[in-house]
């Protein structure tokens, strides 16, 4: 997998995100190879796939944007595979 595995942490948990259609096993292998996580991290994580839309974050949130899941694809959205560890 050439795509970058992105690690995100929020109050809701920790996430690994890869744009595109990938399996949990592909994501874990790539994340470990890229040094994003260690062995055993995210093994019991919840896997799902969704379309996302990037929107501007609130002014004082400290972030530039948020990626929000959406039900159907729309202009400017992207499809991603996600692992969520609560």
C-alpha positions in Angstrom: 0.0 0.0 0.0 1.5 3.3 -1.1 -1.1 5.5 0.6 -0.1 7.2 3.9 -1.7 6.0 7.1 -2.9 8.9 9.1 -3.1 8.8 12.9 -5.7 11.0 14.6 -6.7 11.3 18.3 -9.8 12.9 19.6 -11.9 12.8 22.8 -13.8 9.9 21.1 -10.8 7.7 20.6 -7.8 7.1 18.4 -8.1 6.6 14.6 -6.1 5.3 11.7 -7.3 6.6 8.4 -6.3 5.7 4.8 -8.0 7.2 1.8 -9.3 4.3 -0.4 -10.7 0.8 -0.1 -8.4 -1.3 2.1 -8.9 -4.2 4.6 -8.1 -4.0 8.3 -5.1 -6.3 7.8 -3.7 -4.1 5.0 -4.1 -1.0 7.1 -2.3 -2.6 10.2 0.5 -3.9 8.1 1.1 -0.6 6.3 0.8 1.4 9.6 3.5 -0.7 11.2 5.7 -0.5 8.2 5.4 3.3 8.1 6.2 3.5 11.8 2.8 5.0 12.7 2.0 2.3 15.3 3.7 -0.6 17.1 2.9 -4.3 17.1 -0.3 -5.0 18.9 -1.7 -1.5 18.6 -5.2 -1.3 17.0 -5.5 -5.1 16.8 -8.9 -5.0 18.5 -10.0 -1.8 16.8 -13.4 -1.3 15.1 -13.0 -1.2 11.3 -15.3 0.7 9.0 -15.4 2.5 5.6 -17.2 5.7 4.7 -17.3 8.7 2.5 -16.0 11.8 4.2 -16.2 15.6 3.5 -13.6 18.0 4.8 -15.1 21.1 6.3 -13.5 24.1 8.0 -13.0 23.7 11.8 -14.4 26.3 14.2 -12.2 29.3 14.5 -10.7 28.6 18.0 -10.6 24.8 17.8 -6.8 24.8 17.1 -7.5 22.8 13.9 -7.7 23.8 10.2 -10.4 21.3 9.2 -12.5 18.3 10.2 -13.2 15.2 8.1 -16.9 14.4 8.7 -18.5 11.1 7.6 -21.4 11.4 5.2 -23.9 8.9 3.9 -23.5 9.5 0.2 -20.7 10.7 -1.9 -20.8 14.4 -3.0 -18.6 16.9 -4.8 -15.3 17.1 -2.9 -15.9 14.0 -0.7 -13.5 11.1 -0.4 -13.8 7.4 0.5 -11.6 6.1 3.3 -11.0 3.0 5.4 -10.9 3.6 9.2 -9.8 1.8 12.3 -11.2 3.2 15.6 -9.8 2.4 19.0 -11.9 3.8 21.9 
